[in-house]
C-alpha cells in the first residue's frame, strides 16, 4: 500500500457532503481508495488558495482514473460543479502549455 506522501489531490469541494459524495458514489465503486482532507478550519493559517475547502486525495497511480471518473460525474451532473472542481495534474498542465506554445508557433509561421 502506498504511503500518504504518495497521494495527490484530485478534487476540491466547498462542502463536506459534496466531498463525501465524490468518495462514496464515484471513487469507491471503482475501487479507488481516497481520503478527504479538511482545510476548512486550521489552528495555523492556510494559503489563500487552499483555505475553506475539502480536498479529495488518491494514490498517485490512481489519480488519472479518479480524475476521469470525477470529470464524467461533473459532466453528467452527478456532482455539483458549483460546489466542487477537478484539480488537474501537473502533467496535464504541462501538456496544455506545450500545446499552447505549439499553436503560437504555428500562428507565427
RODO-2510 file (C-alpha; in nm, 4 decimals, decimal comma):
residues 109
     n   res          X          Y          Z
     1     x     0,0000     0,0000     0,0000
     2     x     0,1286     0,3455    -0,0905
     3     x     0,2062     0,5985     0,1803
     4     x     0,0140     0,9196     0,2427
     5     x     0,3066     1,1049     0,0828
     6     x     0,2245     0,9278    -0,2452
     7     x    -0,1275     1,0725    -0,2535
     8     x    -0,2294     1,3559    -0,4833
     9     x    -0,5301     1,5832    -0,4633
    10     x    -0,7748     1,5431    -0,7499
    11     x    -1,0895     1,7265    -0,6362
    12     x    -1,1698     2,0357    -0,4293
    13     x    -1,5132     2,0920    -0,2708
    14     x    -1,6839     2,3639    -0,0745
    15     x    -1,8957     2,1272     0,1372
    16     x    -1,8175     1,8097     0,3257
    17     x    -2,1284     1,6471     0,1772
    18     x    -2,0029     1,7022    -0,1788
    19     x    -1,6613     1,5601    -0,0853
    20     x    -1,8265     1,2562     0,0718
    21     x    -2,0421     1,2101    -0,2405
    22     x    -1,7298     1,2127    -0,4588
    23     x    -1,5638     0,9495    -0,2403
    24     x    -1,8595     0,7193    -0,1778
    25     x    -2,0568     0,7444    -0,5024
    26     x    -1,7814     0,7970    -0,7597
    27     x    -1,4437     0,6668    -0,6438
    28     x    -1,5210     0,3767    -0,4080
    29     x    -1,7326     0,1809    -0,6628
    30     x    -1,4307     0,1907    -0,8965
    31     x    -1,2021     0,0535    -0,6247
    32     x    -1,0167     0,3837    -0,5886
    33     x    -0,9108     0,4487    -0,2302
    34     x    -0,9321     0,8141    -0,1353
    35     x    -0,9186     1,0374     0,1684
    36     x    -1,0869     1,3652     0,2483
    37     x    -0,8593     1,6459     0,3647
    38     x    -1,0391     1,9138     0,5640
    39     x    -0,8898     2,2586     0,5178
    40     x    -1,1968     2,4492     0,6306
    41     x    -1,0556     2,5376     0,9701
    42     x    -0,6987     2,5327     1,0933
    43     x    -0,5041     2,6126     1,4023
    44     x    -0,2479     2,7622     1,1641
    45     x    -0,3322     2,9780     0,8628
    46     x    -0,3536     2,8051     0,5250
    47     x    -0,2611     2,9592     0,1892
    48     x    -0,5461     3,1608     0,0377
    49     x    -0,5868     2,9158    -0,2485
    50     x    -0,6493     2,6260    -0,0120
    51     x    -0,8450     2,7755     0,2749
    52     x    -1,2089     2,6897     0,3289
    53     x    -1,2238     2,3725     0,1228
    54     x    -1,2340     1,9967     0,1412
    55     x    -0,9905     1,8099    -0,0838
    56     x    -1,0061     1,4524    -0,2124
    57     x    -0,6685     1,2816    -0,2410
    58     x    -0,5974     0,9451    -0,4040
    59     x    -0,2855     0,7380    -0,4542
    60     x    -0,0755     0,8759    -0,7386
    61     x    -0,1188     0,5637    -0,9513
    62     x    -0,4992     0,6074    -0,9360
    63     x    -0,5011     0,9837    -0,9976
    64     x    -0,5777     0,9825    -1,3694
    65     x    -0,8522     0,7187    -1,3356
    66     x    -1,0014     0,9207    -1,0473
    67     x    -0,9877     1,2454    -1,2477
    68     x    -1,1584     1,0788    -1,5437
    69     x    -1,4372     0,9446    -1,3207
    70     x    -1,4825     1,2772    -1,1417
    71     x    -1,4788     1,4679    -1,4729
    72     x    -1,7531     1,2409    -1,6087
    73     x    -1,9556     1,2810    -1,2870
    74     x    -1,9312     1,6594    -1,3180
    75     x    -2,0343     1,6495    -1,6852
    76     x    -2,3292     1,4205    -1,6032
    77     x    -2,4217     1,6465    -1,3080
    78     x    -2,3840     1,3626    -1,0575
    79     x    -2,1510     1,6027    -0,8762
    80     x    -2,2418     1,9696    -0,8430
    81     x    -1,9955     2,1862    -1,0373
    82     x    -2,0906     2,4872    -0,8243
    83     x    -1,9698     2,3021    -0,5133
    84     x    -1,6590     2,1288    -0,6444
    85     x    -1,3924     2,1363    -0,9101
    86     x    -1,1450     1,8965    -1,0590
    87     x    -0,7784     1,9504    -0,9814
    88     x    -0,5796     1,8728    -1,2940
    89     x    -0,2403     1,7116    -1,2516
    90     x     0,0912     1,8812    -1,3185
    91     x     0,1431     1,6558    -1,6183
    92     x    -0,1897     1,7751    -1,7630
    93     x    -0,0884     2,1381    -1,7160
    94     x     0,2491     2,0729    -1,8818
    95     x     0,0766     1,9148    -2,1833
    96     x    -0,1640     2,2098    -2,2131
    97     x     0,1263     2,4583    -2,2012
    98     x     0,3134     2,2645    -2,4720
    99     x     0,0006     2,2606    -2,6940
   100     x    -0,0461     2,6367    -2,6477
   101     x     0,3194     2,7005    -2,7358
   102     x     0,2878     2,4853    -3,0494
   103     x    -0,0270     2,6753    -3,1535
   104     x     0,1515     3,0086    -3,1034
   105     x     0,4453     2,8855    -3,3129
   106     x     0,2030     2,7781    -3,5878
   107     x     0,0378     3,1205    -3,5790
   108     x     0,3727     3,2928    -3,6340
   109     x     0,4793     3,0573    -3,9135
***
